[in-house]
Amino acid sequence: IIARWGWSVFGPRHITALQWSPDAKYIAYSVSKPPFEDELFYADIATGQCFQLPVRVGQAGWDWTR
C-alpha cells in the first residue's frame, strides 16, 4: 500500500492515528496537515488503493461506527 498524502508548506506530515476496519478489509489513518486539522484516508487492503475522505478530523477523531 502506498500512502499518498501530499505535502504541507507549514511543516512535515505524519500519520497521527491508524485503525483497522472491523472486517479487516481496510485501514483508516489520519495524517497531520499543519496548521489545519488532520486529513482522513483509508486504504483497501485487497487492492492497495488509498482514498482521501472529504473531512478533516482531530487526531483519532473518527471510528468505524460513524
HTML snippet that shows the backbone in 3Dmol.js (N, CA, C, O; Angstrom):
<script src="https://3Dmol.org/build/3Dmol-min.js"></script>
<div id="view" style="width:600px;height:400px;position:relative"></div>
<script>
const pdb = `
ATOM      1  N   ILE A   1       0.852  -1.174   0.000  1.00  0.00           N
ATOM      2  CA  ILE A   1       0.000   0.000   0.000  1.00  0.00           C
ATOM      3  C   ILE A   1       0.894   1.232   0.000  1.00  0.00           C
ATOM      4  O   ILE A   1       1.829   1.330   0.794  1.00  0.00           O
ATOM      5  N   ILE A   2       0.606   2.153  -0.878  1.00  0.00           N
ATOM      6  CA  ILE A   2       1.356   3.408  -0.927  1.00  0.00           C
ATOM      7  C   ILE A   2       0.485   4.496  -0.333  1.00  0.00           C
ATOM      8  O   ILE A   2      -0.567   4.828  -0.879  1.00  0.00           O
ATOM      9  N   ALA A   3       0.918   5.043   0.773  1.00  0.00           N
ATOM     10  CA  ALA A   3       0.153   6.099   1.438  1.00  0.00           C
ATOM     11  C   ALA A   3       0.518   7.431   0.814  1.00  0.00           C
ATOM     12  O   ALA A   3       1.593   7.968   1.079  1.00  0.00           O
ATOM     13  N   ARG A   4      -0.356   7.965  -0.004  1.00  0.00           N
ATOM     14  CA  ARG A   4      -0.116   9.254  -0.660  1.00  0.00           C
ATOM     15  C   ARG A   4      -0.908  10.318   0.072  1.00  0.00           C
ATOM     16  O   ARG A   4      -2.138  10.315   0.045  1.00  0.00           O
ATOM     17  N   TRP A   5      -0.216  11.209   0.714  1.00  0.00           N
ATOM     18  CA  TRP A   5      -0.933  12.242   1.457  1.00  0.00           C
ATOM     19  C   TRP A   5      -0.451  13.639   1.158  1.00  0.00           C
ATOM     20  O   TRP A   5      -0.806  14.565   1.887  1.00  0.00           O
ATOM     21  N   GLY A   6       0.330  13.834   0.137  1.00  0.00           N
ATOM     22  CA  GLY A   6       0.684  15.184  -0.287  1.00  0.00           C
ATOM     23  C   GLY A   6       1.718  15.844   0.597  1.00  0.00           C
ATOM     24  O   GLY A   6       2.553  15.178   1.209  1.00  0.00           O
ATOM     25  N   TRP A   7       1.651  17.165   0.655  1.00  0.00           N
ATOM     26  CA  TRP A   7       2.652  17.929   1.373  1.00  0.00           C
ATOM     27  C   TRP A   7       1.996  19.122   2.044  1.00  0.00           C
ATOM     28  O   TRP A   7       0.830  19.427   1.796  1.00  0.00           O
ATOM     29  N   SER A   8       2.751  19.787   2.891  1.00  0.00           N
ATOM     30  CA  SER A   8       2.275  20.984   3.567  1.00  0.00           C
ATOM     31  C   SER A   8       3.422  21.983   3.622  1.00  0.00           C
ATOM     32  O   SER A   8       4.540  21.620   3.988  1.00  0.00           O
ATOM     33  N   VAL A   9       3.161  23.228   3.265  1.00  0.00           N
ATOM     34  CA  VAL A   9       4.200  24.257   3.331  1.00  0.00           C
ATOM     35  C   VAL A   9       4.504  24.640   4.770  1.00  0.00           C
ATOM     36  O   VAL A   9       5.494  25.327   5.020  1.00  0.00           O
ATOM     37  N   PHE A  10       3.679  24.215   5.724  1.00  0.00           N
ATOM     38  CA  PHE A  10       3.848  24.598   7.119  1.00  0.00           C
ATOM     39  C   PHE A  10       4.652  23.600   7.935  1.00  0.00           C
ATOM     40  O   PHE A  10       4.884  23.836   9.121  1.00  0.00           O
ATOM     41  N   GLY A  11       5.077  22.512   7.351  1.00  0.00           N
ATOM     42  CA  GLY A  11       5.873  21.543   8.101  1.00  0.00           C
ATOM     43  C   GLY A  11       5.648  20.127   7.619  1.00  0.00           C
ATOM     44  O   GLY A  11       4.819  19.888   6.741  1.00  0.00           O
ATOM     45  N   PRO A  12       6.387  19.182   8.192  1.00  0.00           N
ATOM     46  CA  PRO A  12       6.271  17.781   7.769  1.00  0.00           C
ATOM     47  C   PRO A  12       4.914  17.196   8.155  1.00  0.00           C
ATOM     48  O   PRO A  12       4.249  17.661   9.080  1.00  0.00           O
ATOM     49  N   ARG A  13       4.534  16.169   7.417  1.00  0.00           N
ATOM     50  CA  ARG A  13       3.273  15.484   7.683  1.00  0.00           C
ATOM     51  C   ARG A  13       3.563  14.112   8.267  1.00  0.00           C
ATOM     52  O   ARG A  13       4.543  13.466   7.894  1.00  0.00           O
ATOM     53  N   HIS A  14       2.716  13.672   9.177  1.00  0.00           N
ATOM     54  CA  HIS A  14       2.901  12.390   9.847  1.00  0.00           C
ATOM     55  C   HIS A  14       1.561  11.697  10.008  1.00  0.00           C
ATOM     56  O   HIS A  14       0.525  12.351  10.127  1.00  0.00           O
ATOM     57  N   ILE A  15       1.583  10.363  10.012  1.00  0.00           N
ATOM     58  CA  ILE A  15       0.383   9.610  10.351  1.00  0.00           C
ATOM     59  C   ILE A  15       0.144   9.808  11.839  1.00  0.00           C
ATOM     60  O   ILE A  15       1.035   9.568  12.653  1.00  0.00           O
ATOM     61  N   THR A  16      -1.065  10.247  12.197  1.00  0.00           N
ATOM     62  CA  THR A  16      -1.370  10.557  13.589  1.00  0.00           C
ATOM     63  C   THR A  16      -2.276   9.527  14.240  1.00  0.00           C
ATOM     64  O   THR A  16      -2.373   9.497  15.466  1.00  0.00           O
ATOM     65  N   ALA A  17      -2.936   8.692  13.472  1.00  0.00           N
ATOM     66  CA  ALA A  17      -3.789   7.638  14.007  1.00  0.00           C
ATOM     67  C   ALA A  17      -3.966   6.572  12.931  1.00  0.00           C
ATOM     68  O   ALA A  17      -3.943   6.875  11.738  1.00  0.00           O
ATOM     69  N   LEU A  18      -4.140   5.346  13.352  1.00  0.00           N
ATOM     70  CA  LEU A  18      -4.273   4.220  12.425  1.00  0.00           C
ATOM     71  C   LEU A  18      -5.235   3.227  13.039  1.00  0.00           C
ATOM     72  O   LEU A  18      -5.149   2.927  14.230  1.00  0.00           O
ATOM     73  N   GLN A  19      -6.166   2.706  12.221  1.00  0.00           N
ATOM     74  CA  GLN A  19      -7.129   1.750  12.757  1.00  0.00           C
ATOM     75  C   GLN A  19      -7.609   0.800  11.666  1.00  0.00           C
ATOM     76  O   GLN A  19      -7.910   1.226  10.551  1.00  0.00           O
ATOM     77  N   TRP A  20      -7.680  -0.491  11.993  1.00  0.00           N
ATOM     78  CA  TRP A  20      -8.233  -1.497  11.089  1.00  0.00           C
ATOM     79  C   TRP A  20      -9.752  -1.411  11.119  1.00  0.00           C
ATOM     80  O   TRP A  20     -10.339  -1.062  12.143  1.00  0.00           O
ATOM     81  N   SER A  21     -10.394  -1.734   9.984  1.00  0.00           N
ATOM     82  CA  SER A  21     -11.852  -1.829   9.966  1.00  0.00           C
ATOM     83  C   SER A  21     -12.254  -3.111  10.705  1.00  0.00           C
ATOM     84  O   SER A  21     -11.438  -4.023  10.835  1.00  0.00           O
ATOM     85  N   PRO A  22     -13.503  -3.194  11.191  1.00  0.00           N
ATOM     86  CA  PRO A  22     -13.946  -4.398  11.902  1.00  0.00           C
ATOM     87  C   PRO A  22     -13.831  -5.672  11.066  1.00  0.00           C
ATOM     88  O   PRO A  22     -13.612  -6.750  11.620  1.00  0.00           O
ATOM     89  N   ASP A  23     -13.974  -5.567   9.745  1.00  0.00           N
ATOM     90  CA  ASP A  23     -13.862  -6.755   8.891  1.00  0.00           C
ATOM     91  C   ASP A  23     -12.436  -6.983   8.380  1.00  0.00           C
ATOM     92  O   ASP A  23     -12.198  -7.908   7.603  1.00  0.00           O
ATOM     93  N   ALA A  24     -11.498  -6.155   8.807  1.00  0.00           N
ATOM     94  CA  ALA A  24     -10.070  -6.249   8.449  1.00  0.00           C
ATOM     95  C   ALA A  24      -9.803  -6.108   6.946  1.00  0.00           C
ATOM     96  O   ALA A  24      -8.780  -6.584   6.455  1.00  0.00           O
ATOM     97  N   LYS A  25     -10.710  -5.461   6.217  1.00  0.00           N
ATOM     98  CA  LYS A  25     -10.518  -5.242   4.781  1.00  0.00           C
ATOM     99  C   LYS A  25      -9.918  -3.876   4.472  1.00  0.00           C
ATOM    100  O   LYS A  25      -9.455  -3.640   3.356  1.00  0.00           O
ATOM    101  N   TYR A  26      -9.921  -2.977   5.448  1.00  0.00           N
ATOM    102  CA  TYR A  26      -9.454  -1.611   5.233  1.00  0.00           C
ATOM    103  C   TYR A  26      -8.612  -1.147   6.416  1.00  0.00           C
ATOM    104  O   TYR A  26      -8.743  -1.648   7.533  1.00  0.00           O
ATOM    105  N   ILE A  27      -7.754  -0.186   6.143  1.00  0.00           N
ATOM    106  CA  ILE A  27      -7.039   0.532   7.191  1.00  0.00           C
ATOM    107  C   ILE A  27      -7.390   1.999   7.020  1.00  0.00           C
ATOM    108  O   ILE A  27      -7.277   2.544   5.921  1.00  0.00           O
ATOM    109  N   ALA A  28      -7.810   2.632   8.085  1.00  0.00           N
ATOM    110  CA  ALA A  28      -8.063   4.070   8.059  1.00  0.00           C
ATOM    111  C   ALA A  28      -6.938   4.751   8.808  1.00  0.00           C
ATOM    112  O   ALA A  28      -6.424   4.219   9.792  1.00  0.00           O
ATOM    113  N   TYR A  29      -6.558   5.923   8.345  1.00  0.00           N
ATOM    114  CA  TYR A  29      -5.500   6.658   9.030  1.00  0.00           C
ATOM    115  C   TYR A  29      -5.695   8.147   8.829  1.00  0.00           C
ATOM    116  O   TYR A  29      -6.213   8.595   7.806  1.00  0.00           O
ATOM    117  N   SER A  30      -5.267   8.903   9.829  1.00  0.00           N
ATOM    118  CA  SER A  30      -5.303  10.350   9.710  1.00  0.00           C
ATOM    119  C   SER A  30      -3.874  10.848   9.590  1.00  0.00           C
ATOM    120  O   SER A  30      -2.944  10.267  10.148  1.00  0.00           O
ATOM    121  N   VAL A  31      -3.721  11.936   8.851  1.00  0.00           N
ATOM    122  CA  VAL A  31      -2.403  12.492   8.565  1.00  0.00           C
ATOM    123  C   VAL A  31      -2.408  13.971   8.937  1.00  0.00           C
ATOM    124  O   VAL A  31      -3.328  14.708   8.583  1.00  0.00           O
ATOM    125  N   SER A  32      -1.382  14.388   9.646  1.00  0.00           N
ATOM    126  CA  SER A  32      -1.290  15.787  10.055  1.00  0.00           C
ATOM    127  C   SER A  32      -1.141  16.684   8.837  1.00  0.00           C
ATOM    128  O   SER A  32      -0.535  16.297   7.838  1.00  0.00           O
ATOM    129  N   LYS A  33      -1.694  17.874   8.927  1.00  0.00           N
ATOM    130  CA  LYS A  33      -1.525  18.877   7.877  1.00  0.00           C
ATOM    131  C   LYS A  33      -1.448  20.242   8.547  1.00  0.00           C
ATOM    132  O   LYS A  33      -2.414  21.005   8.549  1.00  0.00           O
ATOM    133  N   PRO A  34      -0.286  20.536   9.113  1.00  0.00           N
ATOM    134  CA  PRO A  34      -0.136  21.814   9.822  1.00  0.00           C
ATOM    135  C   PRO A  34      -0.478  22.985   8.913  1.00  0.00           C
ATOM    136  O   PRO A  34      -0.114  22.957   7.738  1.00  0.00           O
ATOM    137  N   PRO A  35      -1.148  23.993   9.395  1.00  0.00           N
ATOM    138  CA  PRO A  35      -1.672  24.216  10.740  1.00  0.00           C
ATOM    139  C   PRO A  35      -3.136  23.808  10.863  1.00  0.00           C
ATOM    140  O   PRO A  35      -3.798  24.225  11.813  1.00  0.00           O
ATOM    141  N   PHE A  36      -3.657  23.021   9.952  1.00  0.00           N
ATOM    142  CA  PHE A  36      -5.071  22.640   9.926  1.00  0.00           C
ATOM    143  C   PHE A  36      -5.306  21.324  10.647  1.00  0.00           C
ATOM    144  O   PHE A  36      -4.364  20.678  11.107  1.00  0.00           O
ATOM    145  N   GLU A  37      -6.584  20.927  10.741  1.00  0.00           N
ATOM    146  CA  GLU A  37      -6.913  19.625  11.311  1.00  0.00           C
ATOM    147  C   GLU A  37      -6.426  18.519  10.383  1.00  0.00           C
ATOM    148  O   GLU A  37      -6.207  18.742   9.193  1.00  0.00           O
ATOM    149  N   ASP A  38      -6.263  17.336  10.939  1.00  0.00           N
ATOM    150  CA  ASP A  38      -5.748  16.195  10.177  1.00  0.00           C
ATOM    151  C   ASP A  38      -6.693  15.809   9.039  1.00  0.00           C
ATOM    152  O   ASP A  38      -7.903  16.023   9.114  1.00  0.00           O
ATOM    153  N   GLU A  39      -6.114  15.241   7.990  1.00  0.00           N
ATOM    154  CA  GLU A  39      -6.892  14.724   6.872  1.00  0.00           C
ATOM    155  C   GLU A  39      -7.092  13.231   7.087  1.00  0.00           C
ATOM    156  O   GLU A  39      -6.247  12.572   7.695  1.00  0.00           O
ATOM    157  N   LEU A  40      -8.204  12.690   6.593  1.00  0.00           N
ATOM    158  CA  LEU A  40      -8.565  11.302   6.813  1.00  0.00           C
ATOM    159  C   LEU A  40      -8.475  10.517   5.505  1.00  0.00           C
ATOM    160  O   LEU A  40      -8.962  10.961   4.466  1.00  0.00           O
ATOM    161  N   PHE A  41      -7.845   9.344   5.574  1.00  0.00           N
ATOM    162  CA  PHE A  41      -7.659   8.470   4.425  1.00  0.00           C
ATOM    163  C   PHE A  41      -8.064   7.054   4.813  1.00  0.00           C
ATOM    164  O   PHE A  41      -8.134   6.716   5.995  1.00  0.00           O
ATOM    165  N   TYR A  42      -8.332   6.228   3.795  1.00  0.00           N
ATOM    166  CA  TYR A  42      -8.452   4.799   4.055  1.00  0.00           C
ATOM    167  C   TYR A  42      -7.828   4.047   2.892  1.00  0.00           C
ATOM    168  O   TYR A  42      -7.776   4.541   1.765  1.00  0.00           O
ATOM    169  N   ALA A  43      -7.356   2.846   3.186  1.00  0.00           N
ATOM    170  CA  ALA A  43      -6.705   2.008   2.186  1.00  0.00           C
ATOM    171  C   ALA A  43      -7.439   0.676   2.103  1.00  0.00           C
ATOM    172  O   ALA A  43      -7.776   0.081   3.127  1.00  0.00           O
ATOM    173  N   ASP A  44      -7.684   0.213   0.886  1.00  0.00           N
ATOM    174  CA  ASP A  44      -8.285  -1.086   0.631  1.00  0.00           C
ATOM    175  C   ASP A  44      -7.150  -2.104   0.636  1.00  0.00           C
ATOM    176  O   ASP A  44      -6.258  -2.029  -0.209  1.00  0.00           O
ATOM    177  N   ILE A  45      -7.162  -3.037   1.554  1.00  0.00           N
ATOM    178  CA  ILE A  45      -6.074  -3.999   1.697  1.00  0.00           C
ATOM    179  C   ILE A  45      -5.967  -4.905   0.470  1.00  0.00           C
ATOM    180  O   ILE A  45      -4.858  -5.244   0.058  1.00  0.00           O
ATOM    181  N   ALA A  46      -7.083  -5.298  -0.114  1.00  0.00           N
ATOM    182  CA  ALA A  46      -7.076  -6.213  -1.254  1.00  0.00           C
ATOM    183  C   ALA A  46      -6.469  -5.588  -2.507  1.00  0.00           C
ATOM    184  O   ALA A  46      -5.754  -6.257  -3.253  1.00  0.00           O
ATOM    185  N   THR A  47      -6.753  -4.310  -2.740  1.00  0.00           N
ATOM    186  CA  THR A  47      -6.294  -3.674  -3.982  1.00  0.00           C
ATOM    187  C   THR A  47      -5.079  -2.774  -3.782  1.00  0.00           C
ATOM    188  O   THR A  47      -4.362  -2.469  -4.735  1.00  0.00           O
ATOM    189  N   GLY A  48      -4.850  -2.348  -2.535  1.00  0.00           N
ATOM    190  CA  GLY A  48      -3.753  -1.420  -2.266  1.00  0.00           C
ATOM    191  C   GLY A  48      -4.098   0.027  -2.579  1.00  0.00           C
ATOM    192  O   GLY A  48      -3.248   0.907  -2.439  1.00  0.00           O
ATOM    193  N   GLN A  49      -5.324   0.287  -2.998  1.00  0.00           N
ATOM    194  CA  GLN A  49      -5.726   1.653  -3.326  1.00  0.00           C
ATOM    195  C   GLN A  49      -5.988   2.461  -2.062  1.00  0.00           C
ATOM    196  O   GLN A  49      -6.554   1.955  -1.093  1.00  0.00           O
ATOM    197  N   CYS A  50      -5.568   3.726  -2.082  1.00  0.00           N
ATOM    198  CA  CYS A  50      -5.800   4.639  -0.968  1.00  0.00           C
ATOM    199  C   CYS A  50      -6.734   5.749  -1.424  1.00  0.00           C
ATOM    200  O   CYS A  50      -6.677   6.203  -2.567  1.00  0.00           O
ATOM    201  N   PHE A  51      -7.588   6.172  -0.514  1.00  0.00           N
ATOM    202  CA  PHE A  51      -8.573   7.201  -0.810  1.00  0.00           C
ATOM    203  C   PHE A  51      -8.578   8.242   0.295  1.00  0.00           C
ATOM    204  O   PHE A  51      -8.448   7.914   1.474  1.00  0.00           O
ATOM    205  N   GLN A  52      -8.728   9.498  -0.099  1.00  0.00           N
ATOM    206  CA  GLN A  52      -8.856  10.574   0.881  1.00  0.00           C
ATOM    207  C   GLN A  52     -10.329  10.892   1.065  1.00  0.00           C
ATOM    208  O   GLN A  52     -11.060  11.060   0.088  1.00  0.00           O
ATOM    209  N   LEU A  53     -10.764  10.976   2.310  1.00  0.00           N
ATOM    210  CA  LEU A  53     -12.145  11.334   2.594  1.00  0.00           C
ATOM    211  C   LEU A  53     -12.256  12.850   2.693  1.00  0.00           C
ATOM    212  O   LEU A  53     -11.309  13.513   3.117  1.00  0.00           O
ATOM    213  N   PRO A  54     -13.404  13.406   2.306  1.00  0.00           N
ATOM    214  CA  PRO A  54     -13.557  14.869   2.256  1.00  0.00           C
ATOM    215  C   PRO A  54     -13.893  15.491   3.616  1.00  0.00           C
ATOM    216  O   PRO A  54     -14.735  16.384   3.708  1.00  0.00           O
ATOM    217  N   VAL A  55     -13.230  15.011   4.661  1.00  0.00           N
ATOM    218  CA  VAL A  55     -13.448  15.567   6.002  1.00  0.00           C
ATOM    219  C   VAL A  55     -12.098  15.797   6.661  1.00  0.00           C
ATOM    220  O   VAL A  55     -11.113  15.138   6.330  1.00  0.00           O
ATOM    221  N   ARG A  56     -12.063  16.722   7.581  1.00  0.00           N
ATOM    222  CA  ARG A  56     -10.882  16.932   8.414  1.00  0.00           C
ATOM    223  C   ARG A  56     -11.263  16.562   9.835  1.00  0.00           C
ATOM    224  O   ARG A  56     -12.373  16.837  10.291  1.00  0.00           O
ATOM    225  N   VAL A  57     -10.322  15.935  10.527  1.00  0.00           N
ATOM    226  CA  VAL A  57     -10.596  15.448  11.876  1.00  0.00           C
ATOM    227  C   VAL A  57      -9.437  15.783  12.804  1.00  0.00           C
ATOM    228  O   VAL A  57      -8.329  16.072  12.350  1.00  0.00           O
ATOM    229  N   GLY A  58      -9.696  15.744  14.085  1.00  0.00           N
ATOM    230  CA  GLY A  58      -8.615  15.822  15.046  1.00  0.00           C
ATOM    231  C   GLY A  58      -7.929  14.463  15.126  1.00  0.00           C
ATOM    232  O   GLY A  58      -8.405  13.500  14.524  1.00  0.00           O
ATOM    233  N   GLN A  59      -6.849  14.372  15.839  1.00  0.00           N
ATOM    234  CA  GLN A  59      -6.152  13.100  15.961  1.00  0.00           C
ATOM    235  C   GLN A  59      -7.081  12.043  16.532  1.00  0.00           C
ATOM    236  O   GLN A  59      -7.685  12.226  17.589  1.00  0.00           O
ATOM    237  N   ALA A  60      -7.182  10.942  15.817  1.00  0.00           N
ATOM    238  CA  ALA A  60      -8.032   9.814  16.211  1.00  0.00           C
ATOM    239  C   ALA A  60      -9.466  10.261  16.455  1.00  0.00           C
ATOM    240  O   ALA A  60     -10.152   9.694  17.306  1.00  0.00           O
ATOM    241  N   GLY A  61      -9.926  11.261  15.728  1.00  0.00           N
ATOM    242  CA  GLY A  61     -11.278  11.774  15.911  1.00  0.00           C
ATOM    243  C   GLY A  61     -12.300  11.070  15.059  1.00  0.00           C
ATOM    244  O   GLY A  61     -13.252  11.703  14.603  1.00  0.00           O
ATOM    245  N   TRP A  62     -12.142   9.783  14.828  1.00  0.00           N
ATOM    246  CA  TRP A  62     -13.051   9.037  13.976  1.00  0.00           C
ATOM    247  C   TRP A  62     -13.079   7.593  14.447  1.00  0.00           C
ATOM    248  O   TRP A  62     -12.200   7.155  15.189  1.00  0.00           O
ATOM    249  N   ASP A  63     -14.081   6.865  14.016  1.00  0.00           N
ATOM    250  CA  ASP A  63     -14.127   5.430  14.238  1.00  0.00           C
ATOM    251  C   ASP A  63     -14.987   4.809  13.148  1.00  0.00           C
ATOM    252  O   ASP A  63     -15.617   5.523  12.369  1.00  0.00           O
ATOM    253  N   TRP A  64     -15.016   3.489  13.090  1.00  0.00           N
ATOM    254  CA  TRP A  64     -15.714   2.793  12.008  1.00  0.00           C
ATOM    255  C   TRP A  64     -17.219   2.746  12.201  1.00  0.00           C
ATOM    256  O   TRP A  64     -17.925   2.291  11.301  1.00  0.00           O
ATOM    257  N   THR A  65     -17.737   3.193  13.323  1.00  0.00           N
ATOM    258  CA  THR A  65     -19.163   3.095  13.569  1.00  0.00           C
ATOM    259  C   THR A  65     -19.958   4.277  13.063  1.00  0.00           C
ATOM    260  O   THR A  65     -21.189   4.236  13.070  1.00  0.00           O
ATOM    261  N   ARG A  66     -19.289   5.328  12.625  1.00  0.00           N
ATOM    262  CA  ARG A  66     -19.986   6.530  12.166  1.00  0.00           C
ATOM    263  C   ARG A  66     -20.272   6.484  10.698  1.00  0.00           C
ATOM    264  O   ARG A  66     -20.855   7.421  10.152  1.00  0.00           O
TER     265      ARG A  66
END
`;
const viewer = $3Dmol.createViewer("view");
viewer.addModel(pdb, "pdb");
viewer.setStyle({}, {cartoon: {color: "spectrum"}});
viewer.zoomTo();
viewer.render();
</script>
